[in-house]
């Protein structure tokens, strides 16, 4: 049986852990809030699973513990921010605040963010903007990462290149969070730790054979992750991966072409205020009608009616806020020794 934990207990313990490791209180709070929010929404590979890696980076001096991201290019509605190696969650929340403030005057703001530590779950930022009435797009790349093969290839070249979209909705945001790859690095890492295979052949071995075995990524030469779509439609995932790289590294002017590509993430954030176009009510009416038409579609399996992106996340957030967060069993097992190392009480499961 999976244990459940009170969200506030998880946030408090995680914030204290990052503070003990050297993070400034505001940055530690941002990290804890976003990681737990990801688990509340059901994104179990992009929440507290990151804690061991983030803590190691903090302890090893690879993450800047305190400071503010810096605006290095400011054209009003188009900006470039330098994250200065700060925690990605802190950088993103500061960037989101700035983008929303600018969008009140210009209706649409685009921001390229470079040199920030990993930002974890993109949906959390898109959702926060959508809850405030803004249409948001978030994309991220990792310029030092070669993990995904181009369509038709068998060697790693680009990253998994996730992107998220948050749209204001009548009941809850329409929330899209996906990637240009067939599977995420975090899902692969979990499978490797647990000695499992992937649920489908999302990888390609160095000889070009499709594979579900994470071990093929460690061969010499290494295999790669396949682009989303596989053999039949992988050209679409590959194209989306290139788009994400252009939005992030291209607009930031700092990525794979650099003599020393930046570690962590390079991000594109766009915030759109529907009030600057046909109006907020018109926007939510259009998206709401379309969502309802999709939900009313005849299901292939009557036991599984059609869901719109964001439905599952909204239901998970409501249920887990009330009943406790159902963490994957390995997460607390990995966090417990870290908390004990710093003398922090380990959160107890809720009854």
N, C-alpha and C positions, 0 to 999 in steps of 0.2 A: 504493500500500500504506500502510495506517495505521500510524504509529509507535507503539510501546509504550514506556512509561516505568515504572521501578520506583516503586511507591507511596511509599516512604520518601524517595526523591529529590524527588518532587513536594511532599511535605509539608515537607521541610526548606527547599526554595527558597521556597515560598509563605509559610511562617512568617517567614523572614528578610525577605522583601519587606515584609510588613505591619509587622514591627518597625522596619525602616528608615523606614517612612512614619509611625511614631509610636506604633503600638499597643504596649501592654504585653505582655510575653512570654506570660502565660497566655491573654490574649485572642487574640493572634496564633496561638498553638498551637491553640486551639479552632477558629478560622477555617480554618486549614490542614487540620486533621484532618477536619472535617465536609465541606469542599469536595472533598477527595480521596476521602473515603468515598462521597460521592454518585457520583463517576465510577467507583469500584470496583464499585458496585452497578448501574451501567448507566444512571444518570440523567444523561445527558450534557449536558442543557440546564441543569442545576441544580447543577453542580459548579464546576470551575475556570473555566467560562465567566464567572462572576461577578467574577473577579479585577480586570479593568480598572475596573469600576464601583465596587467596594469600595475600590480604591486611590485613585480620584479623590475619593470621599467622605471618606476618611481624610486625604488631602492637603489637601482643601478645608475641613477643620474641621467637616464635617457629621456625623461619627461621633465619639463620645466615646472617646478612646483607652485610658482606664484607669478602673477602679472596679468597683463591685459593684451589681447590681440591688437595689432597695429594696422590702421588703415594706411596702405601704401599708395593706392590710387583711388581718387575720389572724383567721379564725374557725376555726382548727384544720384542718378538712378543706376549707375554701374560702378561697382567698387571692387577693389582687390584688398584682401586682408592677409596679413602674415600672422599665423597662429603662434609663432615663436616657440614651437615645441610644447605648448601648454596642453593640458588634458583636453581631448577633443570635445567632451561634453560641455565643458566650460566655454570653450571657443564658440561652439555652435549656439549655445543659449545667448551669448553676448551678440553674436552675429544676427540671430533671429530678432532680438530686441531692436537692433539697429535697422534691420531691413523693414520691420513693421513700422517703425517710426518714420522712415523715409517714404514708405508706401502710402502714408496718409496724405502726402503732398503730390506724389508722382503716379500713384496707382499701380506701378509695376517697378520692382527693384530686382536687379540681378547682382549677385555677389560671388566672386571667385575667392576661395580661401585656401591658402597654401601653408605648408609647414605646420600642420597640427597633428597631435597624436590621434590615434584611432578614435572615431566618433561613435562606434558601436551601432545601435539600431536606428536607422534613418527614419523609420516610421514615427518615432517619438517626436521628432522635430516637425515633420509634416503635419502630424495630428495636432500639436500645440498651436500651430498657425491656423489650421482649419477651425479649431474650436473658438478662435477669435474672429472668425469670419473671412479668413484669407485663403486663397488658393495657393498652395505651396508645392514646389518641386525641389527635391534634394537629390543630388547625385554625388558619388564618391569614387575615387580611384586611389590606388596605392602605387606610386611610380617606381618603387623598388621591388615590386612583386611581379614575378612572372609565373602565372599559374594556369592560364586558360589558353588552349590552342586556338588559332584562327580556324574558321570553317575550312575543312579539307586538310588541316594540318595535324601533326601528331607530337609537336613539341610546344612547351609553354612559352607564351609571348606577353600576354596582357593579364590584368587582374580580373577578379570576378565582377567588378564594376557594378555595385548595387545602385538602385535608384528608388526613390519613394515619391508618392504624390498624395497630398491631402486636399480634399475638396469639402467645403462646408456642405452639410446635409441637413435634412429636416429633423432626423432623430439623432444621428451621429455622423461623423465624417465618413465619406467614401475614402478608403485608405488603401493605397496600393504600395506594396513593399516587395520588391523582387530584385533579381540580378540578371546580368547578361550571360551568366554561366548556368550550367545544368545543375550545379550544386554549390553550396558555399564552402569556403575554407573551414569555417567553424564546424559544420556538419561532418566534414572529413576528419578533422582533428578529434572530434568526439568518437567517431567510429574507430579511429586508430587506437585511442586510449582504451576502448572497450573490447578491442579485438574483433570488431564486427566488419562485415561488408556493407556496402551501400545498398539501398533498396532497389536500385536499378543501375544499368551500366552508364553512369554519368561521367566516366573517365575514359581516356584513350591511352593505351600503352605505347611505348616508344616504337613498336613495330606496326602501329596503326590499328590494333585490335581494340574494340570497345571492351571496357572492363568495369567491374563493380568493386575491385580490390584496391584499397588505398595504398597498398604496398607498391603498386606500379608507379606511383609518384616518386618513389625513392630509388628506383632503378638507375642504372648508368648506361645510356643516357636516360633521363627521367621521362615519364609519361606526363600527361596534362589533364586538366579538367576540360570537358567538352563544352562548347557554347550551348546556351539554351536552345532547344529545338532538335538536338541530335542530328542524325543523318538526314532526316526528312526536311527539317526547317532550321538547321543550325546557322544558316546564312543570316537569319533574322537576329538571333542572339549575338552573332559576331558583329553585325551592323550596329546593334544597340551598344555593344561594348566600345566600339570606335566612337560613337556619339558621346558616351560618358567621358571617355578620355579627352575629347575635344572640349566639352563643357568645363571640365575640371582643370587638367593640366594645360590645355590649350589657352583657355581664357585667363588662367593664372600666370601663364608664361613661365612655368616652372614644373618640369616633370621629367620624362624619360630622356629628353634631349639635353638635359643639364649635365654638366661634367660630373656633378655629384647629386643625383636625384634625391629629393627630400624623403626622409622616412615618414611613416605614418600615412595620413590621408591628405589628398587634395580634393577640395569639395566645391560643388556649385550649388548655390542656394538662390532660388527665385521665389519672390513673394508677390502675389497679384491681388489687388483689392477689386472685387467685382463691382463695387460702387463706382469705380472709375470707368466702367464699360456700360453694360445695359442695366446694371443695378444688382444689388445683393439678392433681392427677392426673385428677380428673373433668373438669376444663376441657380439658386437652390430649387426653384420650381422645375427648371430644365433637368438638373441632375437628379432631383427626386423622382420625377415622372419616369425618366429612363431607368433608374434603379428599380422602381416598382414593376415596370414592364419586364425587366430581367428576372426578378424574383417570381413573377407570375408565369414565366415560361414553362412549358411542359417539361418536367424533369425526365431524364433517361431512366432514373431509378426513383420511383415514388417515395421511397424511404429517405431520399437525399434531395430535397428541393434545392433549387438554384440559390446560391448566395452571391451577394455583391461584395467586392473587396471592402473590408472594414467591418462587415457584419460579425464575423468570427471574433475579431479583435475587440469590438465593443462588448460583445457578450462575455468574453473572457475577462475583460477589465471589470465589468460590473460584478461578475460572480466571484472573482478572486479578491476584489476589494472587500467584499462582504464575508467571504468564507476563508480567506487566506490564500497566499500564493503557493501553488503546487509546483515546487521546484523539481527538476530532474534529479534523481537520487545522487548523481555524482557531484552536483554543485556544492551542497553543504559538506560533503566529504572532502572536497578540495579546499573549501573556505575554512573549515574548522581548525586545521593546524596553523593557518595564518592568523586567525583571530586569537588563538591561544598563545602564539608567539608574542603578541603585543599585549597580552593580558586583558583582552576584550571578551566579555561574556558572549558565548555562542547563543544566538537566538533559539528559543525553544519552540517546537511545533505547537500550533494552536490545537485545542481540544476538538 
